[in-house]
Amino acid sequence: MLQGKTALVTGSTSGIGLGIACALAQRGANIVLNGFGEVDGPRAQVLAAGEHAGVRVAYHGADMGRAAEIEDMMQYAAGQFGRVDILVNNAGIQHVASIQDFPPERWDAIIAINLTSAFHTTRLALPAMLAANWGRVINVASVHGLVASAQKSAYVAAKHGIVGLTKVSALETATTGVTCNAICPGWVLTALVQKQVDAKAEQHGVSNEEAKRLLLGEKEPSMQFTTPEELGELAAFFCSPAGNNVRGVAWNMDGGWAAQ
Ligand code: NAD
């Protein structure tokens, strides 16, 4: 389905980004990985997912908090594969504290990485997508792009912001073959959330398993984590022909969280 296309997934060395990269590679897209930490393992996973289709995988380690590095990554991706057809803005970080205790430098970092980076990648990717009259921009927002939780001011502000950016991107491309949509997961058991599970286990003096149940019980009626694989399938749907006229949605996959 995506043979001959190239997908750039920010923050794809672990978690949701890696799940989406694997799902798109399975459909035949070449992949540009990005993110921190060990790269050989994630690269091997994506190569294995796309092996049947002869998928190629490149990597750029740009820090999504730095505009100049993002520009370098976009040029690198175009140099490797011709152009970026599918842009997945996924890199994100979290910090949990009340507003009066929130370190201003954490606020700036979260807004830069979780929101402003998507403005830069989108503005740099759109010209080639529009010239080809085909493209997909998929923003990994969060259920926190739709509703708020206490202690997460910067994250909730950034995620509401990226849902807004998604809608504007969708309107500006509405008469073209480029679509822009957001995915809004509830809890997904990645490194980002394990830190919050650990904090809960310590706070209540309970086991890892009990802390997971407490976390889910507060917000997610299904009492189940969404998986990176499930989110990868939703991203693949947006890239399929059935997604041609899906524009500007913020699609939650949240076990009923936002339905309450
Ligand atoms: P994760 O920590 O497993 O992965 C984050 C990825 O982003 C990693 O590859 C990391 O190296 C990369 N990254 C972090 N800072 C970066 C930077 N400055 N520049 C480039 N890459 C950077 O987290 P995850 O849970 O997979 O989160 C991915 C996205 O999904 C985030 O935007 C997050 O807000 C969102 N999300 C996560 C959940 C959840 O429950 N885990 C729920 C809703 C939304």
Residues whose N, C-alpha, C, O or C-beta is under 5 A from the ligand:
A	BS01	NAD	G11 S12 T13 S14 G15 I16 G17 N34 G35 F36 A62 D63 M64 G65 N90 A91 G92 I113 V140 A141 S142 V143 P185 G186 W187 V188 T190 A191 L192 V193
